[in-house]
Amino acid sequence: MRLEQVEAFLAVVETGSFQKAARLCQVTQSTVSRQVQALETELGLPLLHRQSTATLTVAGDRFLPHASRICREWKTAVTEIRELAEGKQTELCVAAIHSVCAHFLPPILQRFCTRRPQVQLRVTSLGSDRSLKVLRDGLVDVAIVMNNPRLTLSSEMVVRSLYWETVEVLMAADHPLTQYKEIPWEALSHYPHVVFKDGYGMQRLVQDAFARLGKPFHAALELNTLDAFRGMVRQGRMISILPKSALLDADNTLAVRPIASDPCFPNLQREVVVVTTEDRLEIPPIAEFFELVCQEIPPLVVKLFPIPAPKSLENIKKI
């Protein structure tokens, strides 16, 4: 069944005449006749009585509401897709890691809302792995996460690097490890750690680092908010290894120390990237938000703390 066949049938019902239906559809009368006949052949029963005025058969009367609904749904679908292509999207959903939500997204969200007041932004703070999953599932349009090529290894994924940042140690201000200017990995292995829950890239990064160095790692507690990390670490001996952007709000009850380089593991860093899909970049509001993130976040990061030079932002990389 083809849409023009359904439209021809509805035109005949509306006008009561194949000739008038042809004028309404701007085709020849023979074309309308062929389309209706093909529809009847496919359905297996006649839909119209061919008299001086075309009238519905029993089958035609049963088919009419379905035909009307098919055409209405098609027109609605065409309108929605055209509006999407024209940038008339009403909602844009973003998933981002906590530190990005806290420090880098607010001015970008404000600027985007000023540019596109008709688009409602929905921002969710999630771990990196979870953010990428909801992006793949179509629940969000853009994810800003710690890079994990294993989860973006897909031809439709578009990944652009935003910045690199070092990973450091958060502890209570009177913790024994504050004696070090740079804390050795060996010393870190003797204390219980507060870690992000499973599904957060930082947990995997820290666990992999200890495994590569052959050092014991005691994950004593899992949390998922930076406020909870700070509150727990203040209590005593527990420590946490966190990215630099997550340590910007540490107060005088807390201490932050870099990790000493190890010959086998000279530096522990993470890369933060923005991710979407190729088809989403065809939609103007999503493409605009994606580019705004790429343009605005790196300078904001540089203002807050010195970082290793990020990879080129000129090239979109498909991993």
Order of alpha helices (4+ residues) and beta strands (2+ residues): alpha-alpha-alpha-beta-beta-alpha-beta-alpha-alpha-beta-alpha-beta-beta-alpha-beta-alpha-beta-alpha-beta-beta-beta-alpha
